[in-house]
Amino acid sequence: MSKREPWDFWVLGALRDGRPAHLKGVYAAVETLKGGGYVDPSSFGVDGRWGDRPDYTHVVRSTMSSLKKRGLVERLGKGKRTGVYRITDSGLKELSRIEP
């Protein structure tokens, strides 16, 4: 896996079931990886560059934007505070390609 692919895998994996998901749900899925040592623990700190949000939320948002541009996820709309996304068929194919 390339350096970028783990984040693609974790975000696409959070959307794997095909149901629409709020960005908060994706954050929660990534947080579950923290305990398994899959994500660098320093990603869960707050260094202030992005306000009071943990650093990994910026990476998730950036990854989601990249996946959307590549047609692997689609944005269905905006919830109260975060976007609502769903994995596409292309996203499911990419997920199976990069899955360990």
Jmol script that loads the backbone (N, CA, C; Angstrom):
load data "model"
ATOM      1  N   MET A   1       0.834  -1.183   0.000  1.00  0.00           N
ATOM      2  CA  MET A   1       0.000   0.000   0.000  1.00  0.00           C
ATOM      3  C   MET A   1       0.876   1.242   0.000  1.00  0.00           C
ATOM      4  N   SER A   2       0.492   2.221  -0.795  1.00  0.00           N
ATOM      5  CA  SER A   2       1.214   3.490  -0.779  1.00  0.00           C
ATOM      6  C   SER A   2       0.852   4.250   0.495  1.00  0.00           C
ATOM      7  N   LYS A   3       1.547   5.339   0.743  1.00  0.00           N
ATOM      8  CA  LYS A   3       1.290   6.128   1.947  1.00  0.00           C
ATOM      9  C   LYS A   3      -0.151   6.647   1.960  1.00  0.00           C
ATOM     10  N   ARG A   4      -0.692   6.967   0.798  1.00  0.00           N
ATOM     11  CA  ARG A   4      -2.052   7.501   0.700  1.00  0.00           C
ATOM     12  C   ARG A   4      -3.102   6.406   0.852  1.00  0.00           C
ATOM     13  N   GLU A   5      -2.803   5.213   0.370  1.00  0.00           N
ATOM     14  CA  GLU A   5      -3.812   4.160   0.336  1.00  0.00           C
ATOM     15  C   GLU A   5      -4.373   3.749   1.689  1.00  0.00           C
ATOM     16  N   PRO A   6      -3.604   3.739   2.782  1.00  0.00           N
ATOM     17  CA  PRO A   6      -4.256   3.371   4.046  1.00  0.00           C
ATOM     18  C   PRO A   6      -5.433   4.284   4.377  1.00  0.00           C
ATOM     19  N   TRP A   7      -5.275   5.576   4.154  1.00  0.00           N
ATOM     20  CA  TRP A   7      -6.393   6.486   4.447  1.00  0.00           C
ATOM     21  C   TRP A   7      -7.534   6.242   3.480  1.00  0.00           C
ATOM     22  N   ASP A   8      -7.233   6.004   2.202  1.00  0.00           N
ATOM     23  CA  ASP A   8      -8.287   5.648   1.255  1.00  0.00           C
ATOM     24  C   ASP A   8      -9.011   4.398   1.747  1.00  0.00           C
ATOM     25  N   PHE A   9      -8.244   3.403   2.171  1.00  0.00           N
ATOM     26  CA  PHE A   9      -8.821   2.145   2.646  1.00  0.00           C
ATOM     27  C   PHE A   9      -9.704   2.367   3.878  1.00  0.00           C
ATOM     28  N   TRP A  10      -9.209   3.143   4.849  1.00  0.00           N
ATOM     29  CA  TRP A  10      -9.975   3.348   6.080  1.00  0.00           C
ATOM     30  C   TRP A  10     -11.254   4.127   5.827  1.00  0.00           C
ATOM     31  N   VAL A  11     -11.193   5.139   4.968  1.00  0.00           N
ATOM     32  CA  VAL A  11     -12.388   5.937   4.687  1.00  0.00           C
ATOM     33  C   VAL A  11     -13.371   5.129   3.837  1.00  0.00           C
ATOM     34  N   LEU A  12     -12.883   4.483   2.779  1.00  0.00           N
ATOM     35  CA  LEU A  12     -13.781   3.655   1.964  1.00  0.00           C
ATOM     36  C   LEU A  12     -14.362   2.508   2.795  1.00  0.00           C
ATOM     37  N   GLY A  13     -13.546   1.948   3.671  1.00  0.00           N
ATOM     38  CA  GLY A  13     -14.021   0.867   4.531  1.00  0.00           C
ATOM     39  C   GLY A  13     -15.161   1.307   5.433  1.00  0.00           C
ATOM     40  N   ALA A  14     -15.109   2.557   5.875  1.00  0.00           N
ATOM     41  CA  ALA A  14     -16.177   3.087   6.730  1.00  0.00           C
ATOM     42  C   ALA A  14     -17.486   3.236   5.949  1.00  0.00           C
ATOM     43  N   LEU A  15     -17.380   3.298   4.631  1.00  0.00           N
ATOM     44  CA  LEU A  15     -18.569   3.459   3.776  1.00  0.00           C
ATOM     45  C   LEU A  15     -18.954   2.167   3.066  1.00  0.00           C
ATOM     46  N   ARG A  16     -18.262   1.093   3.360  1.00  0.00           N
ATOM     47  CA  ARG A  16     -18.382  -0.180   2.645  1.00  0.00           C
ATOM     48  C   ARG A  16     -19.812  -0.693   2.498  1.00  0.00           C
ATOM     49  N   ASP A  17     -20.647  -0.489   3.490  1.00  0.00           N
ATOM     50  CA  ASP A  17     -21.993  -1.067   3.435  1.00  0.00           C
ATOM     51  C   ASP A  17     -22.907  -0.381   2.422  1.00  0.00           C
ATOM     52  N   GLY A  18     -22.453   0.735   1.819  1.00  0.00           N
ATOM     53  CA  GLY A  18     -23.226   1.395   0.775  1.00  0.00           C
ATOM     54  C   GLY A  18     -24.302   2.337   1.258  1.00  0.00           C
ATOM     55  N   ARG A  19     -24.513   2.382   2.569  1.00  0.00           N
ATOM     56  CA  ARG A  19     -25.516   3.301   3.097  1.00  0.00           C
ATOM     57  C   ARG A  19     -24.925   4.701   3.221  1.00  0.00           C
ATOM     58  N   PRO A  20     -25.745   5.726   3.077  1.00  0.00           N
ATOM     59  CA  PRO A  20     -25.248   7.089   3.275  1.00  0.00           C
ATOM     60  C   PRO A  20     -24.695   7.258   4.686  1.00  0.00           C
ATOM     61  N   ALA A  21     -23.583   7.976   4.781  1.00  0.00           N
ATOM     62  CA  ALA A  21     -22.946   8.178   6.088  1.00  0.00           C
ATOM     63  C   ALA A  21     -22.518   9.629   6.236  1.00  0.00           C
ATOM     64  N   HIS A  22     -22.759  10.157   7.424  1.00  0.00           N
ATOM     65  CA  HIS A  22     -22.265  11.490   7.767  1.00  0.00           C
ATOM     66  C   HIS A  22     -20.764  11.401   8.005  1.00  0.00           C
ATOM     67  N   LEU A  23     -20.088  12.501   7.815  1.00  0.00           N
ATOM     68  CA  LEU A  23     -18.652  12.551   8.066  1.00  0.00           C
ATOM     69  C   LEU A  23     -18.343  12.157   9.512  1.00  0.00           C
ATOM     70  N   LYS A  24     -19.243  12.486  10.437  1.00  0.00           N
ATOM     71  CA  LYS A  24     -19.040  12.097  11.842  1.00  0.00           C
ATOM     72  C   LYS A  24     -18.947  10.578  11.984  1.00  0.00           C
ATOM     73  N   GLY A  25     -19.721   9.849  11.197  1.00  0.00           N
ATOM     74  CA  GLY A  25     -19.661   8.388  11.233  1.00  0.00           C
ATOM     75  C   GLY A  25     -18.324   7.869  10.728  1.00  0.00           C
ATOM     76  N   VAL A  26     -17.773   8.541   9.725  1.00  0.00           N
ATOM     77  CA  VAL A  26     -16.458   8.158   9.214  1.00  0.00           C
ATOM     78  C   VAL A  26     -15.404   8.441  10.277  1.00  0.00           C
ATOM     79  N   TYR A  27     -15.516   9.598  10.939  1.00  0.00           N
ATOM     80  CA  TYR A  27     -14.583   9.910  12.039  1.00  0.00           C
ATOM     81  C   TYR A  27     -14.640   8.815  13.105  1.00  0.00           C
ATOM     82  N   ALA A  28     -15.848   8.396  13.467  1.00  0.00           N
ATOM     83  CA  ALA A  28     -16.011   7.364  14.501  1.00  0.00           C
ATOM     84  C   ALA A  28     -15.358   6.052  14.067  1.00  0.00           C
ATOM     85  N   ALA A  29     -15.498   5.700  12.788  1.00  0.00           N
ATOM     86  CA  ALA A  29     -14.885   4.463  12.285  1.00  0.00           C
ATOM     87  C   ALA A  29     -13.365   4.545  12.363  1.00  0.00           C
ATOM     88  N   VAL A  30     -12.808   5.697  12.032  1.00  0.00           N
ATOM     89  CA  VAL A  30     -11.350   5.870  12.102  1.00  0.00           C
ATOM     90  C   VAL A  30     -10.893   5.826  13.558  1.00  0.00           C
ATOM     91  N   GLU A  31     -11.684   6.393  14.453  1.00  0.00           N
ATOM     92  CA  GLU A  31     -11.318   6.371  15.879  1.00  0.00           C
ATOM     93  C   GLU A  31     -11.213   4.942  16.405  1.00  0.00           C
ATOM     94  N   THR A  32     -12.001   4.020  15.853  1.00  0.00           N
ATOM     95  CA  THR A  32     -11.911   2.624  16.308  1.00  0.00           C
ATOM     96  C   THR A  32     -10.572   2.003  15.918  1.00  0.00           C
ATOM     97  N   LEU A  33      -9.929   2.544  14.892  1.00  0.00           N
ATOM     98  CA  LEU A  33      -8.625   2.034  14.456  1.00  0.00           C
ATOM     99  C   LEU A  33      -7.501   2.456  15.392  1.00  0.00           C
ATOM    100  N   LYS A  34      -7.757   3.496  16.169  1.00  0.00           N
ATOM    101  CA  LYS A  34      -6.729   4.035  17.067  1.00  0.00           C
ATOM    102  C   LYS A  34      -6.229   2.975  18.031  1.00  0.00           C
ATOM    103  N   GLY A  35      -7.136   2.216  18.589  1.00  0.00           N
ATOM    104  CA  GLY A  35      -6.753   1.204  19.569  1.00  0.00           C
ATOM    105  C   GLY A  35      -5.950   0.056  18.984  1.00  0.00           C
ATOM    106  N   GLY A  36      -6.121  -0.229  17.707  1.00  0.00           N
ATOM    107  CA  GLY A  36      -5.419  -1.338  17.082  1.00  0.00           C
ATOM    108  C   GLY A  36      -4.039  -0.979  16.573  1.00  0.00           C
ATOM    109  N   GLY A  37      -3.642   0.280  16.736  1.00  0.00           N
ATOM    110  CA  GLY A  37      -2.329   0.705  16.280  1.00  0.00           C
ATOM    111  C   GLY A  37      -2.230   0.884  14.776  1.00  0.00           C
ATOM    112  N   TYR A  38      -3.379   0.962  14.096  1.00  0.00           N
ATOM    113  CA  TYR A  38      -3.366   1.114  12.644  1.00  0.00           C
ATOM    114  C   TYR A  38      -3.064   2.544  12.214  1.00  0.00           C
ATOM    115  N   VAL A  39      -3.487   3.490  13.028  1.00  0.00           N
ATOM    116  CA  VAL A  39      -3.303   4.902  12.721  1.00  0.00           C
ATOM    117  C   VAL A  39      -2.280   5.474  13.690  1.00  0.00           C
ATOM    118  N   ASP A  40      -1.386   6.285  13.177  1.00  0.00           N
ATOM    119  CA  ASP A  40      -0.375   6.929  14.002  1.00  0.00           C
ATOM    120  C   ASP A  40      -1.054   7.687  15.146  1.00  0.00           C
ATOM    121  N   PRO A  41      -0.736   7.353  16.402  1.00  0.00           N
ATOM    122  CA  PRO A  41      -1.391   8.002  17.545  1.00  0.00           C
ATOM    123  C   PRO A  41      -1.248   9.518  17.543  1.00  0.00           C
ATOM    124  N   SER A  42      -0.188  10.038  16.935  1.00  0.00           N
ATOM    125  CA  SER A  42      -0.031  11.493  16.910  1.00  0.00           C
ATOM    126  C   SER A  42      -1.118  12.161  16.063  1.00  0.00           C
ATOM    127  N   SER A  43      -1.781  11.392  15.200  1.00  0.00           N
ATOM    128  CA  SER A  43      -2.873  11.933  14.382  1.00  0.00           C
ATOM    129  C   SER A  43      -4.083  12.311  15.224  1.00  0.00           C
ATOM    130  N   PHE A  44      -4.141  11.793  16.441  1.00  0.00           N
ATOM    131  CA  PHE A  44      -5.295  12.063  17.295  1.00  0.00           C
ATOM    132  C   PHE A  44      -5.069  13.250  18.226  1.00  0.00           C
ATOM    133  N   GLY A  45      -3.904  13.883  18.106  1.00  0.00           N
ATOM    134  CA  GLY A  45      -3.630  15.078  18.893  1.00  0.00           C
ATOM    135  C   GLY A  45      -4.279  16.293  18.267  1.00  0.00           C
ATOM    136  N   VAL A  46      -4.163  17.411  18.944  1.00  0.00           N
ATOM    137  CA  VAL A  46      -4.672  18.681  18.440  1.00  0.00           C
ATOM    138  C   VAL A  46      -3.509  19.651  18.464  1.00  0.00           C
ATOM    139  N   ASP A  47      -3.027  20.033  17.279  1.00  0.00           N
ATOM    140  CA  ASP A  47      -1.896  20.964  17.268  1.00  0.00           C
ATOM    141  C   ASP A  47      -2.317  22.394  16.973  1.00  0.00           C
ATOM    142  N   GLY A  48      -3.607  22.622  16.750  1.00  0.00           N
ATOM    143  CA  GLY A  48      -4.110  23.976  16.583  1.00  0.00           C
ATOM    144  C   GLY A  48      -4.136  24.481  15.151  1.00  0.00           C
ATOM    145  N   ARG A  49      -3.516  23.764  14.216  1.00  0.00           N
ATOM    146  CA  ARG A  49      -3.525  24.236  12.828  1.00  0.00           C
ATOM    147  C   ARG A  49      -4.931  24.275  12.252  1.00  0.00           C
ATOM    148  N   TRP A  50      -5.806  23.401  12.705  1.00  0.00           N
ATOM    149  CA  TRP A  50      -7.171  23.330  12.192  1.00  0.00           C
ATOM    150  C   TRP A  50      -8.175  23.602  13.304  1.00  0.00           C
ATOM    151  N   GLY A  51      -7.873  24.545  14.141  1.00  0.00           N
ATOM    152  CA  GLY A  51      -8.763  24.861  15.256  1.00  0.00           C
ATOM    153  C   GLY A  51      -8.638  23.825  16.344  1.00  0.00           C
ATOM    154  N   ASP A  52      -9.760  23.488  16.959  1.00  0.00           N
ATOM    155  CA  ASP A  52      -9.718  22.547  18.079  1.00  0.00           C
ATOM    156  C   ASP A  52     -10.053  21.119  17.655  1.00  0.00           C
ATOM    157  N   ARG A  53     -10.099  20.865  16.329  1.00  0.00           N
ATOM    158  CA  ARG A  53     -10.369  19.504  15.848  1.00  0.00           C
ATOM    159  C   ARG A  53      -9.107  18.656  15.912  1.00  0.00           C
ATOM    160  N   PRO A  54      -9.265  17.362  16.219  1.00  0.00           N
ATOM    161  CA  PRO A  54      -8.095  16.468  16.144  1.00  0.00           C
ATOM    162  C   PRO A  54      -7.531  16.466  14.725  1.00  0.00           C
ATOM    163  N   ASP A  55      -6.237  16.300  14.622  1.00  0.00           N
ATOM    164  CA  ASP A  55      -5.556  16.375  13.330  1.00  0.00           C
ATOM    165  C   ASP A  55      -6.103  15.376  12.307  1.00  0.00           C
ATOM    166  N   TYR A  56      -6.481  14.169  12.754  1.00  0.00           N
ATOM    167  CA  TYR A  56      -6.936  13.162  11.797  1.00  0.00           C
ATOM    168  C   TYR A  56      -8.199  13.601  11.064  1.00  0.00           C
ATOM    169  N   THR A  57      -9.014  14.481  11.660  1.00  0.00           N
ATOM    170  CA  THR A  57     -10.235  14.913  10.978  1.00  0.00           C
ATOM    171  C   THR A  57      -9.894  15.673   9.696  1.00  0.00           C
ATOM    172  N   HIS A  58      -8.805  16.427   9.726  1.00  0.00           N
ATOM    173  CA  HIS A  58      -8.374  17.124   8.511  1.00  0.00           C
ATOM    174  C   HIS A  58      -7.963  16.107   7.442  1.00  0.00           C
ATOM    175  N   VAL A  59      -7.256  15.059   7.846  1.00  0.00           N
ATOM    176  CA  VAL A  59      -6.823  14.029   6.892  1.00  0.00           C
ATOM    177  C   VAL A  59      -8.037  13.305   6.317  1.00  0.00           C
ATOM    178  N   VAL A  60      -9.023  13.008   7.156  1.00  0.00           N
ATOM    179  CA  VAL A  60     -10.237  12.335   6.677  1.00  0.00           C
ATOM    180  C   VAL A  60     -10.958  13.230   5.671  1.00  0.00           C
ATOM    181  N   ARG A  61     -11.098  14.519   5.976  1.00  0.00           N
ATOM    182  CA  ARG A  61     -11.779  15.444   5.066  1.00  0.00           C
ATOM    183  C   ARG A  61     -11.019  15.566   3.744  1.00  0.00           C
ATOM    184  N   SER A  62      -9.702  15.641   3.819  1.00  0.00           N
ATOM    185  CA  SER A  62      -8.878  15.723   2.624  1.00  0.00           C
ATOM    186  C   SER A  62      -9.003  14.445   1.789  1.00  0.00           C
ATOM    187  N   THR A  63      -8.974  13.305   2.468  1.00  0.00           N
ATOM    188  CA  THR A  63      -9.121  12.020   1.781  1.00  0.00           C
ATOM    189  C   THR A  63     -10.491  11.917   1.125  1.00  0.00           C
ATOM    190  N   MET A  64     -11.521  12.343   1.836  1.00  0.00           N
ATOM    191  CA  MET A  64     -12.881  12.297   1.291  1.00  0.00           C
ATOM    192  C   MET A  64     -12.971  13.162   0.034  1.00  0.00           C
ATOM    193  N   SER A  65     -12.356  14.319   0.055  1.00  0.00           N
ATOM    194  CA  SER A  65     -12.351  15.207  -1.110  1.00  0.00           C
ATOM    195  C   SER A  65     -11.654  14.541  -2.296  1.00  0.00           C
ATOM    196  N   SER A  66     -10.521  13.905  -2.025  1.00  0.00           N
ATOM    197  CA  SER A  66      -9.784  13.205  -3.073  1.00  0.00           C
ATOM    198  C   SER A  66     -10.602  12.047  -3.642  1.00  0.00           C
ATOM    199  N   LEU A  67     -11.244  11.288  -2.772  1.00  0.00           N
ATOM    200  CA  LEU A  67     -12.064  10.155  -3.216  1.00  0.00           C
ATOM    201  C   LEU A  67     -13.241  10.642  -4.061  1.00  0.00           C
ATOM    202  N   LYS A  68     -13.821  11.762  -3.672  1.00  0.00           N
ATOM    203  CA  LYS A  68     -14.940  12.333  -4.422  1.00  0.00           C
ATOM    204  C   LYS A  68     -14.482  12.768  -5.813  1.00  0.00           C
ATOM    205  N   LYS A  69     -13.349  13.434  -5.898  1.00  0.00           N
ATOM    206  CA  LYS A  69     -12.824  13.869  -7.197  1.00  0.00           C
ATOM    207  C   LYS A  69     -12.523  12.689  -8.112  1.00  0.00           C
ATOM    208  N   ARG A  70     -12.141  11.567  -7.527  1.00  0.00           N
ATOM    209  CA  ARG A  70     -11.817  10.362  -8.299  1.00  0.00           C
ATOM    210  C   ARG A  70     -13.048   9.499  -8.585  1.00  0.00           C
ATOM    211  N   GLY A  71     -14.226   9.933  -8.118  1.00  0.00           N
ATOM    212  CA  GLY A  71     -15.460   9.207  -8.380  1.00  0.00           C
ATOM    213  C   GLY A  71     -15.660   7.977  -7.525  1.00  0.00           C
ATOM    214  N   LEU A  72     -14.933   7.886  -6.414  1.00  0.00           N
ATOM    215  CA  LEU A  72     -15.027   6.706  -5.553  1.00  0.00           C
ATOM    216  C   LEU A  72     -16.073   6.871  -4.455  1.00  0.00           C
ATOM    217  N   VAL A  73     -16.432   8.106  -4.149  1.00  0.00           N
ATOM    218  CA  VAL A  73     -17.543   8.398  -3.246  1.00  0.00           C
ATOM    219  C   VAL A  73     -18.354   9.521  -3.878  1.00  0.00           C
ATOM    220  N   GLU A  74     -19.607   9.628  -3.456  1.00  0.00           N
ATOM    221  CA  GLU A  74     -20.432  10.740  -3.909  1.00  0.00           C
ATOM    222  C   GLU A  74     -20.984  11.463  -2.694  1.00  0.00           C
ATOM    223  N   ARG A  75     -21.070  12.761  -2.816  1.00  0.00           N
ATOM    224  CA  ARG A  75     -21.639  13.562  -1.741  1.00  0.00           C
ATOM    225  C   ARG A  75     -23.127  13.692  -2.022  1.00  0.00           C
ATOM    226  N   LEU A  76     -23.924  13.260  -1.069  1.00  0.00           N
ATOM    227  CA  LEU A  76     -25.369  13.263  -1.242  1.00  0.00           C
ATOM    228  C   LEU A  76     -26.002  14.560  -0.765  1.00  0.00           C
ATOM    229  N   GLY A  77     -25.299  15.285   0.061  1.00  0.00           N
ATOM    230  CA  GLY A  77     -25.846  16.526   0.591  1.00  0.00           C
ATOM    231  C   GLY A  77     -25.128  16.894   1.862  1.00  0.00           C
ATOM    232  N   LYS A  78     -25.715  17.816   2.570  1.00  0.00           N
ATOM    233  CA  LYS A  78     -25.117  18.285   3.808  1.00  0.00           C
ATOM    234  C   LYS A  78     -26.082  18.001   4.939  1.00  0.00           C
ATOM    235  N   GLY A  79     -25.537  17.405   5.995  1.00  0.00           N
ATOM    236  CA  GLY A  79     -26.322  17.195   7.196  1.00  0.00           C
ATOM    237  C   GLY A  79     -26.323  18.481   8.013  1.00  0.00           C
ATOM    238  N   LYS A  80     -26.590  18.381   9.303  1.00  0.00           N
ATOM    239  CA  LYS A  80     -26.601  19.580  10.147  1.00  0.00           C
ATOM    240  C   LYS A  80     -25.239  20.244  10.211  1.00  0.00           C
ATOM    241  N   ARG A  81     -24.183  19.437  10.353  1.00  0.00           N
ATOM    242  CA  ARG A  81     -22.848  20.018  10.500  1.00  0.00           C
ATOM    243  C   ARG A  81     -21.830  19.448   9.523  1.00  0.00           C
ATOM    244  N   THR A  82     -22.071  18.266   9.001  1.00  0.00           N
ATOM    245  CA  THR A  82     -21.098  17.631   8.099  1.00  0.00           C
ATOM    246  C   THR A  82     -21.799  17.084   6.866  1.00  0.00           C
ATOM    247  N   GLY A  83     -21.011  16.797   5.834  1.00  0.00           N
ATOM    248  CA  GLY A  83     -21.550  16.240   4.606  1.00  0.00           C
ATOM    249  C   GLY A  83     -22.009  14.803   4.782  1.00  0.00           C
ATOM    250  N   VAL A  84     -22.853  14.368   3.852  1.00  0.00           N
ATOM    251  CA  VAL A  84     -23.341  12.999   3.825  1.00  0.00           C
ATOM    252  C   VAL A  84     -22.803  12.370   2.536  1.00  0.00           C
ATOM    253  N   TYR A  85     -22.159  11.212   2.674  1.00  0.00           N
ATOM    254  CA  TYR A  85     -21.475  10.570   1.559  1.00  0.00           C
ATOM    255  C   TYR A  85     -21.906   9.119   1.408  1.00  0.00           C
ATOM    256  N   ARG A  86     -21.662   8.576   0.192  1.00  0.00           N
ATOM    257  CA  ARG A  86     -21.916   7.161  -0.066  1.00  0.00           C
ATOM    258  C   ARG A  86     -20.833   6.667  -1.016  1.00  0.00           C
ATOM    259  N   ILE A  87     -20.400   5.442  -0.829  1.00  0.00           N
ATOM    260  CA  ILE A  87     -19.407   4.835  -1.711  1.00  0.00           C
ATOM    261  C   ILE A  87     -20.063   4.507  -3.055  1.00  0.00           C
ATOM    262  N   THR A  88     -19.322   4.641  -4.135  1.00  0.00           N
ATOM    263  CA  THR A  88     -19.829   4.296  -5.467  1.00  0.00           C
ATOM    264  C   THR A  88     -19.374   2.879  -5.833  1.00  0.00           C
ATOM    265  N   ASP A  89     -19.874   2.376  -6.949  1.00  0.00           N
ATOM    266  CA  ASP A  89     -19.424   1.055  -7.423  1.00  0.00           C
ATOM    267  C   ASP A  89     -17.919   1.076  -7.688  1.00  0.00           C
ATOM    268  N   SER A  90     -17.424   2.179  -8.251  1.00  0.00           N
ATOM    269  CA  SER A  90     -15.974   2.316  -8.479  1.00  0.00           C
ATOM    270  C   SER A  90     -15.224   2.294  -7.158  1.00  0.00           C
ATOM    271  N   GLY A  91     -15.819   2.893  -6.126  1.00  0.00           N
ATOM    272  CA  GLY A  91     -15.202   2.893  -4.805  1.00  0.00           C
ATOM    273  C   GLY A  91     -15.116   1.497  -4.218  1.00  0.00           C
ATOM    274  N   LEU A  92     -16.157   0.699  -4.424  1.00  0.00           N
ATOM    275  CA  LEU A  92     -16.141  -0.681  -3.942  1.00  0.00           C
ATOM    276  C   LEU A  92     -15.055  -1.495  -4.652  1.00  0.00           C
ATOM    277  N   LYS A  93     -14.890  -1.241  -5.965  1.00  0.00           N
ATOM    278  CA  LYS A  93     -13.834  -1.935  -6.713  1.00  0.00           C
ATOM    279  C   LYS A  93     -12.453  -1.532  -6.204  1.00  0.00           C
ATOM    280  N   GLU A  94     -12.278  -0.234  -5.961  1.00  0.00           N
ATOM    281  CA  GLU A  94     -10.991   0.245  -5.447  1.00  0.00           C
ATOM    282  C   GLU A  94     -10.725  -0.330  -4.064  1.00  0.00           C
ATOM    283  N   LEU A  95     -11.731  -0.390  -3.229  1.00  0.00           N
ATOM    284  CA  LEU A  95     -11.576  -0.957  -1.892  1.00  0.00           C
ATOM    285  C   LEU A  95     -11.138  -2.412  -1.975  1.00  0.00           C
ATOM    286  N   SER A  96     -11.726  -3.185  -2.866  1.00  0.00           N
ATOM    287  CA  SER A  96     -11.317  -4.584  -2.979  1.00  0.00           C
ATOM    288  C   SER A  96      -9.900  -4.705  -3.545  1.00  0.00           C
ATOM    289  N   ARG A  97      -9.490  -3.736  -4.379  1.00  0.00           N
ATOM    290  CA  ARG A  97      -8.137  -3.752  -4.945  1.00  0.00           C
ATOM    291  C   ARG A  97      -7.076  -3.471  -3.883  1.00  0.00           C
ATOM    292  N   ILE A  98      -7.353  -2.527  -2.974  1.00  0.00           N
ATOM    293  CA  ILE A  98      -6.324  -2.133  -1.996  1.00  0.00           C
ATOM    294  C   ILE A  98      -6.450  -2.868  -0.677  1.00  0.00           C
ATOM    295  N   GLU A  99      -7.503  -3.663  -0.520  1.00  0.00           N
ATOM    296  CA  GLU A  99      -7.694  -4.388   0.734  1.00  0.00           C
ATOM    297  C   GLU A  99      -6.557  -5.387   0.950  1.00  0.00           C
ATOM    298  N   PRO A 100      -5.978  -5.349   2.150  1.00  0.00           N
ATOM    299  CA  PRO A 100      -4.869  -6.281   2.425  1.00  0.00           C
ATOM    300  C   PRO A 100      -5.311  -7.733   2.448  1.00  0.00           C
TER     301      PRO A 100
END
end "model"
wireframe off; spacefill off
backbone 0.3
color backbone group
